[in-house]
Amino acid sequence: MKKMKKLLLLLSASFAFSLQMDFKEVKKFPYIKYVTAWKGTPAETKDVAVPNVYIVVGQKESPEVLTSAAKVAFYLGQWTDGIGLSPKLVKEGKIPKLIISDKEVEKYKDRNLIVIGTNNEIVRELGLKFKEPTLKVVEKDGRKILIVGGKDTKEVVKAASFLADRVISFKVGAYNTFFNWVRVRGMIEHGNYEGAYDMLTDSRGVHACGRNMSLAAPMMAKFPPEVKKVVKKRNKIMYVELPKALKEENKEKAKKLWREAMITCFQCHHGIGIPKMRKFEPLADIHSKHQRIANKYGLSCKDCHYGITEYRGYEEGTTEQ
């Protein structure tokens, strides 16, 4: 059994609790996947983000645990583009589910599971016991299961809140920011300055990073000075200098600033000249969507990944959907 890491979560200046968490496994859990959706309509689309999990609760769970499941579903819904509908499924009355009971698990075997609470058949079958709020990843019958547990309802709610507020919500902001940042580069390449400016400043575009800044604010105070300097530089470029260059329709300046901001992101993610802030490698099949976005604008990996940012976690074209 893999060792679990214990985190001390400073949720406010006056409140803290410990959490048992399989850090890497929880961060890299396959929460979503990309599919071709809305088949049978003129709007059939590839690369649509849909849930890759069922959220499971026991039939006899408390209202507080059920509410926590809904909270996790809310943030997962923000990450995805839909549930995977098609006219055929609607006609057959088979609109995909997201939250199911522990009695339905054997009926729905096409996704991984997030099991919230301990009063269910899965936790009993696994023989799990909890002493504190816990996020634990196991495998059973060929699929991954993320268990959200605790010794009582209060602790389960704490663990579920961390999963929703600090893990899934953070990923929503991170991927919205990242993918739209790539779109900004593509728009600059084609002289679409108005579109790039709109994407840069939209709350679901690059400004989605405000969610992550808010979540990371308590930790920022503890960052080394050299990290704070890099973050400050990035923010100045992304939220002051680049918007100004786009308003001026200065293509070369905008491309230069975009590149400089990308370098600051690489510094934090890969530890270039500063301590590495990202402690895990993201899932290639999720992260690689940015490659396909770039391709739509006629850009290839080498247009952005060169010099100090040459590193790529996978080869171009190896993760197409």
N, C-alpha and C positions, 0 to 999 in steps of 0.2 A: 504494500500500500504506500502510495506516495505521501511524503510528509506534507502537512498542511501548514501554511504560514498564518501567523496570528497578526492581525492588524489592530492598531489603536486608532480609532476614528475620532478625530476632533470635530464633532459636528457643530459645536459652538464653543464659545470661550468657557462655558460652565458645564458642558455635558460631553461625556465620552463613554464609549463602550468598546469592549474587545470583540473581535469577530474572527472565527476560524474560517479561512478561505483558501481554496486551491487557486492561488492568484493567477498563474499563467493559464490554467485550464478554464477558469471563469472568464478571463479576458478574451480567450481565443475560442470560446464556445460557439458553435455554428448556429447563431440565433436566426439568421436569415439566409436566403439563397436567391439567385437570379433565375428567372424562368421567362418563357414566352407566354404572355398573358393576353386575355381578352380574345382568345382564339374564336374565329367565326364572326368577328366584327371587322369593319374597315380599319379599326384602330388597333388591330393585333400588333403587339409590340414585344421586341426582345429586351432582355436585360432589365426586366421588371423585378424589383425587390419584393419578396413575399416572405411571410414567416416560415422558418424551417424548424419550428417547435410547436408542440402543443403545451399549453399551460394546464397542469393537472392539479386538481384539488380533491380531497376526500369528500364523499357525500355527507359526512357528519362533521365537517370542519366548522369552526366558529365563524360568525359574520365578519370578525376582524381579519381572519385569514382570507376569506373570500374577497374582502375589500382590497387586501394586499395583492391578490391575484389580478384584480381589475387594474390596479396601478401599474403592475408590470406590463399588462396588455396595452395600456395606454401609451407607454413609452415605446414599446415594440411597434405599435401602430404608427408612431411618428417616424420611425426608421424605415418602414416599408412603404411601397406605393399602392398596395392593395392586398387582398386576401387570396387572389388567384382565380377570379371569376371568369366564366365563359357562358354564353347563351345556353349551351348544352347542360352545364351544371345547374343553372337556374331553372331550366325547363324540367329537369329531373328532381328538383327540390333538394339538391345536394350542395348548397352554398357551404364552402369550407368553414370548419370550426376553428376557433383558436383556444378557447377554454373548454376542457372536458373533465369529467369526473374520473376517479381512479377505476371505476367499473367499466369505463369505455376504452381503456388503454389498448386492450387487445384488438379492438375494432379499428383503431387508427394507428397503423404501424409505419406510415410513410414519413414521419418526422421524428426529430429528437424530442426530449421531454424536459420541461421545467416543472418540477414537483414542489408545490408550495404547501408547507405544513407537514406534520408528522402523523396525523390521524388518517392514514390512507394505506391501501394494500401494498404499495411499492416500498414504502419505508419499512413496513412490517416484514415483507419478504426479504429485504436486504439485511434485516436485523440491526438497523442503525439506531444508535442512542446519541443524544446530544447534551452537552453540558453548558452550551452558550450559543449565541447566534452563529449560524454556520451556513456557508455556501460550499457544497461538496460536489465534485463531478465524478460520476461512476459510469461504467458501461454495462449494459444488460441486454441480452438478446440482440446484439448487433447495433444498438443505438446508444448515443450518449444521453445521460440523464443528469441534470443539474438539480440537486436537492437543496431546498431552502428550508433549513431546520432551526431548532432551538429547543431548550428544555421545557418551554411553555409558550403559550400564544404570544405573549409580549415579545419574547425573543425571536419568534418566527417573523413577526411584523417588522422588527428591527432589521433582520437579515434581508427580508423582501424589499424593504425601503432602500437599503443600500444597493441591492441589485438594480432596482428601478432608477433611483435618483443618481447614483454614482457610477454605475457601469453602463447600463443601456442608454440612459439619457446622455452620458458623455459620448458614447459612440454615435448617437444621432447627430450631435453637434460637430463631432470630428469629421464624419463622412460627408455631411452636407457641406461643411467648409472645404474639405479637400477636393471633392469632385467638382464643386463650383469654382474653386480656385483654378483648376485645370481648364474649365470652360472659359474663364476670364482670359487665360493665355491664348486659347484658340480664337476668341473674338478679337483680341488685340492683333493677332496674326492677320486677320482678314479686315482690319480697319473698322470693326463694329464697336466703336468707342461707347456709344450710348448703351448698347446691350451689355458691354463689359462693366460699365459704371453701375448699371442697374443690378447686375449679378453680384457685383462687389459689395453693394450697400444693402441688399435685400436681407430681411431677417432670416430667411431660409436659404440664403446664399452664403457668401463669405462671412457676413455678419452673424451667422449661426455660431461662430466661434465665441460669441459673447456668452453663450451658455457654458462653454468649457472654461472660459476665463472666470466666470462666477463660481463654478464648482472648484476650480483650482486656487481660488483666491487665498484660502487659509494656508495652503502649502507654499504659495508664492513668497510669503513673508520669510520663509525658512530657506529659500533658494540661495545658493552662493551668489556673490555680487556679479561674477562673470556671466552667470545664467540670466540674471535680471537684466543685464546690459543687452544681451542678445534678444530677449523678449521685447524690451523697450524699442530696440531698433526695428524689429519685425512689425510691431504695432504702428510705429510711425510711418513705415512704408505702406502697409496695407490700408491704413485708415486715414492717412493724411496725404502722403506724397503721391501714391499711385492714383487715387481718385482725382487729384489735381492734374496729373499728366493726362488722364483720360478726358477730362473736361477740356484740356488744351489740344486734344487729338494729336498728341506727340507720340507717335508709334515707337520710335527708338528709345525714348526715355521710359515709356511704359514697359517695354520689353526688358530694359535694363533693371528697372525697379522690381519687376516681377521676379526676375532671376535672383536679385539680391535677397528678396524675401524668402524665396525657395531655399537659399543657402542657410538662412537662419533656422528654418524648419529642420533641415538636415542636421544642423549642429545639435539641436535638442534631441532629435530622434536617434541619431547615430553617434553622439558623443564626439563631435568634431571640434576640438579646441575647448570644450567645456564638458562637465560630467554628463553622461548619457541619461536623459530623463525618461525615455520610453524603455521599459524593462522587458519587453517581449516583441517578437516579430509578428506582425498582423497576418491574418489568414490571406493567402495569396488569391484564393478564388473570390474573396470579397474586395480586397484592396485593389485587385487588378482591373476593376471596372474603369479606373482612371485612364488606363492604357487605351481602352476602347473609346472613351470619350475623346481623348487626344487624337486618335485615328480619324474620328469623324471630321476633325478640323484640318486633316492632312498633316498632322504632326506625328512623329515617331519618337521612340524612347530617347534616341540620341539628341533630339532637339532640346531636351531638358536635362537628361542624365549624361553629363560630361564634366570633366575636371573634378572639382571637389564633390560634385553630386553624381558621380558616375555610378555609384553602387545601385544595383537593382536586386530585389529579392527573388526575381524569376525572369526568365528570358521572354523577349517580346513574342507574343502570339501563342504562348504555351498555356494560357488560361482563358481562352476565348469561350464564350457561352454559345 
